Amino acid sequence: MAVLLLPAGLFLTAFVAYPLFLLLRDSFYEVSIYAPTEGVFVGLDNYAKALTSSRVLESAQRTLNYTLIALSAEFVLGFGAALLFDALGKRSEVLRTIFAFPLMIPPIVAGLLWRFMLIDNIGIVNHLLETFGFIADSSDISWLGDRDLVLFSVALPNIWLTTSFVALVLYTGLQNIPAELIEAAKIDGASAWQRFRRVSVPLLRPVIAVVLIIRGIDAARAFDMIWIQTEGGPRFASEILSIHIYRNMIRYGNVGEASAIATLFMFSMVIISAIVFFSIWGRGTSQS
């Protein structure tokens, strides 16, 4: 058994454990990307700079806002689609297949597609809004140029791309709920809403926890879809932590400071994921 696990262990060591070790090590050094072997040990200075930098804190806030926007929309739309599929039963097979199409599109292609769709003057979104009388001119809304709208705008490709994933996972969870429990609730006189709230949702807690954790982490670390649309602009209004880390490390060459920010980001994701896991999955287990 140990021999069979050896290739996977070597792969994880080479491509996960070793890079994480380098990340943690560099976070304690002042390292330039132009001279990576000439690092100077600075202790916790990089962490102090990260935690007191207004730009880092603003990027963290934008990361949280972006994640909440994308995750909330995906979960609500995905749960609604899953309930529709469950109600339709076998008749939803074709609809489920069509609904899964966006999952086959690479994120960078989705970002590029939505960038052209959202461009004011020539974008199809503003053209449709003007055609149906919602706006007077196609240049009235600058989706990717307005600081108040841009975070929502760059979340649209993420929502469009991965809502189907949420829907299909939740639909699978709904299919695994024993029919006997639903029938027993019907016999007891429970309404459709009561069956959903008191039977379906509690049994879906593990699935909901997994969906929220996977999609939350994926949204928080988004880079390519945002970069291809705005590169973090206008005036850093869509610069989330992943883009800030990239700029700090690749463009500015501050490997140590970027590593410290990335390390804090990673541990924050672990803590938040643990809270979600124990508050949703753990709560459901204790109640059962």
ZIDAUR-V588803 format. One record per pair of residues at least 4 apart in sequence whose ideal C-beta (glycine too) atoms are under 8 Angstrom apart, sorted by sequence separation. I is the first residue (numbers start at 1). J is the second residue. If there is no record, write none. Layout:
# ZIDAUR-V588803
I,J
I,J
This chain:
# ZIDAUR-V588803
1,5
2,6
5,9
6,10
7,11
8,12
9,13
10,14
11,15
12,16
13,17
14,18
15,19
16,20
17,21
18,22
19,23
20,24
21,25
22,26
23,27
24,28
25,29
31,35
32,36
42,46
44,48
45,49
46,50
47,51
48,52
49,53
53,57
54,58
55,59
56,60
57,61
58,62
59,63
60,64
61,65
62,66
63,67
64,68
65,69
66,70
67,71
68,72
69,73
70,74
71,75
72,76
73,77
74,78
75,79
76,80
77,81
78,82
79,83
80,84
81,85
82,86
83,87
84,88
88,92
91,95
92,96
93,97
94,98
95,99
96,100
97,101
100,104
101,105
105,109
106,110
107,111
108,112
109,113
110,114
111,115
112,116
113,117
114,118
115,119
119,123
123,127
124,128
125,129
126,130
127,131
128,132
130,134
136,140
142,146
146,150
149,153
150,154
151,155
152,156
154,158
155,159
156,160
157,161
158,162
159,163
162,166
163,167
164,168
165,169
166,170
167,171
168,172
169,173
170,174
171,175
172,176
173,177
177,181
178,182
179,183
180,184
181,185
182,186
183,187
184,188
186,190
190,194
191,195
192,196
193,197
194,198
195,199
196,200
197,201
198,202
199,203
200,204
201,205
204,208
205,209
206,210
207,211
208,212
209,213
210,214
211,215
212,216
213,217
214,218
215,219
216,220
217,221
218,222
222,226
223,227
224,228
225,229
226,230
227,231
230,234
232,236
233,237
234,238
239,243
240,244
241,245
242,246
243,247
244,248
245,249
246,250
247,251
248,252
249,253
254,258
255,259
256,260
257,261
258,262
259,263
260,264
261,265
262,266
263,267
264,268
265,269
266,270
267,271
268,272
269,273
270,274
271,275
272,276
273,277
274,278
275,279
276,280
277,281
278,282
279,283
280,284
281,285
282,286
283,287
284,288
12,17
13,18
26,31
31,36
51,56
105,110
118,123
121,126
122,127
129,134
130,135
135,140
141,146
145,150
177,182
185,190
190,195
195,200
196,201
227,232
233,238
238,243
239,244
246,251
247,252
249,254
277,282
278,283
32,38
50,56
51,57
116,122
117,123
120,126
129,135
130,136
135,141
143,149
144,150
226,232
232,238
233,239
248,254
249,255
31,38
85,92
88,95
116,123
117,124
118,125
119,126
130,137
142,149
143,150
201,208
230,237
232,239
31,39
84,92
102,110
105,113
117,125
118,126
130,138
141,149
190,198
230,238
232,240
239,247
30,39
31,40
126,135
129,138
144,153
185,194
186,195
190,199
229,238
248,257
249,258
29,39
30,40
85,95
130,140
143,153
144,154
185,195
248,258
249,259
29,40
85,96
127,138
232,243
29,41
30,42
126,138
129,141
226,238
231,243
232,244
26,39
28,41
29,42
126,139
182,195
185,198
245,258
248,261
28,42
126,140
185,199
226,240
28,43
30,45
123,138
126,141
232,247
28,44
30,46
122,138
226,242
227,243
245,261
29,46
121,138
126,143
182,199
226,243
244,261
245,262
28,46
81,99
120,138
121,139
125,143
181,199
182,200
222,240
27,46
120,139
223,242
227,246
27,47
120,140
123,143
220,240
222,242
223,243
241,261
245,265
120,141
220,241
221,242
120,142
177,199
181,203
120,143
177,200
223,246
119,143
241,265
118,143
119,144
120,145
118,144
174,200
177,203
177,204
115,144
173,203
174,204
173,204
173,206
170,204
173,207
118,153
172,207
173,208
170,207
118,156
169,207
170,208
169,210
170,211
114,156
169,211
111,154
114,157
113,157
166,211
111,157
114,160
110,157
221,269
166,215
220,269
107,157
110,160
165,215
110,161
217,269
162,215
107,161
105,161
162,218
216,272
217,273
216,273
102,160
103,161
102,161
103,162
102,162
213,273
216,276
102,163
103,164
158,219
102,164
103,165
101,164
213,276
100,164
155,219
158,222
161,225
212,276
213,277
99,164
158,225
209,276
99,167
100,168
157,225
209,277
212,280
99,168
154,225
209,280
210,281
96,168
154,226
157,229
208,280
209,281
96,171
154,229
205,280
206,281
153,229
154,230
205,281
205,283
206,284
205,284
150,230
205,285
69,151
73,155
77,159
81,163
85,167
202,284
69,152
81,164
150,233
74,158
82,166
150,234
154,238
66,151
70,155
74,159
78,163
82,167
86,171
144,229
202,287
65,151
69,155
73,159
77,163
78,164
81,167
82,168
85,171
144,230
151,237
202,288
78,165
79,166
147,234
150,237
151,238
66,154
70,158
74,162
78,166
79,167
82,170
86,174
146,234
147,235
150,238
62,151
66,155
70,159
74,163
77,166
78,167
82,171
85,174
86,175
145,234
73,163
77,167
81,171
144,234
147,237
75,166
78,169
79,170
82,173
83,174
74,166
78,170
82,174
114,225
118,229
111,224
115,228
111,225
115,229
110,225
111,226
114,229
108,224
111,227
112,228
107,224
108,225
111,228
112,229
107,225
111,229
108,228
78,211
75,211
75,212
75,215
71,212
74,215
71,215
70,215
71,216
71,219
67,216
70,219
67,219
70,222
66,219
67,220
66,220
64,220
66,222
63,220
66,226
66,238
66,240
62,237
62,238
59,236
62,239
63,240
58,236
62,240
63,241
63,242
59,239
55,236
59,240
60,241
59,241
59,243
56,241
59,244
56,244
55,244
56,261
60,265
50,257
49,257
46,256
50,260
46,257
49,260
50,261
46,259
47,260
51,264
42,256
46,260
50,264
33,249
47,263
33,250
39,256
47,264
34,253
36,255
33,253
32,253
33,254
32,254
33,255
32,255
31,255
31,256
29,255
30,256
29,256
28,256
31,259
26,255
27,256
26,256
27,259
26,259
27,260
24,259
27,262
23,259
27,263
23,262
24,263
23,263
23,266
